Amino acid sequence: MVSTLLVRASESERLARFATNNRVARLISRPFIAGSTVAEGIAAARDLVAAGRTVSLDLVGEHVTSETEADRATDGYEATIAAMAEAELRSGVSIKPSQLGTELDVDRARARLTRLAEEAGAADLHVTLDMEDSSTTETTVKLVEALHGDGHTHVGCALQTALHRTPDDVERLNELGASVRLCKGAYAESARIAHQHRGAVDDAFQRCATALLERGTYPRFATHDHQIIGHVRREARRLGRTTDGYEFQMLYGVRTDVQQRLVEIGEHLCIYVPFGEAWYAYFMRRLAERPTNVLFFLRALTG
């Protein structure tokens, strides 16, 4: 119930304006947001790479309402890719399709994404399309298929095991040869299309993880759940996958103790590094994933 309310709150423009203009709220969000500028995102990425991680940078933002905003987001990602190339960060970028205007004109959004894919490819960067709410799922998978058809095989996407359709999407992308970031999902969806209980989501994650380890192209497991981490490692050993054949992904500032342990035991670990001004929706979904943080956040907001 609390998680659902937080997800709904993440969609509120009024609350977003309040939080982003609130000094205390910005301070509280800072451990989970690498900064507001490209330079701050790159600085955080450098530190993580020096500590044995790779990174996927995310210029936070989604659901633009004009072509101008979509062009601005594209420019921001071009600057990010150029900065990563200059810093010789051979990792990746994460992009929300709605940030490039898929809800306005999917063809224009695809053109923007193609431009970014070309620049990322030249910089030896992987591109992951973040998965948003269920209304965007088919569009996102089709964009990956279209980009692979154009030769951009360094583009993949996230899939959410909360959705009933995800096992089929896993097979669809396995056949394509696209890399998948597998996550649980942080959106409030109806029982018609999504599992409603955490145990069912976890079971689906484990089944999809096995399918990716069996037939996938460099699967990326986005989880902080030690039980799922254990499942992935056991299945990788059973199937003969070395640690060079997959990776774990975790969020910037979350479960840093587990992050360090994975690096110490020789697992590949990529950190999802969000930065930018439009941090509110991202942060609220992180609270939804860990509702025990809510009271702390609300107390700080009210002084």
Buried (B, 14 or more C-beta within 10 A) or exposed (E): EEBEBBBEBBBBEEBBEEBBEBEBBBEBBBEBBBBBBBEBBBBBBBBBBEEBBBBBBBBBBBBBEEBEBBBEBBEBBBBBBEBBBEEEBBBBBBBBBBBBBBBBEBEBBBEBBBBBBBBBBEBBBBBBBBBBBBEBBEBBBEBBBBBBEEEBBBBBBBBBBBBBBBBEBBBBBBEBEBBBBBBBBBBBBEEEEBBEEEEBBBEBBBBBBBBBBEBBBBBBBBBBBEEBBEBBBEBBEEEEBEBEBBBBBBBBBBBEEBBBBBBEEEBBBBBBBBBBBBBBBBBBBBBBBEEEBBEEBEEEEEE
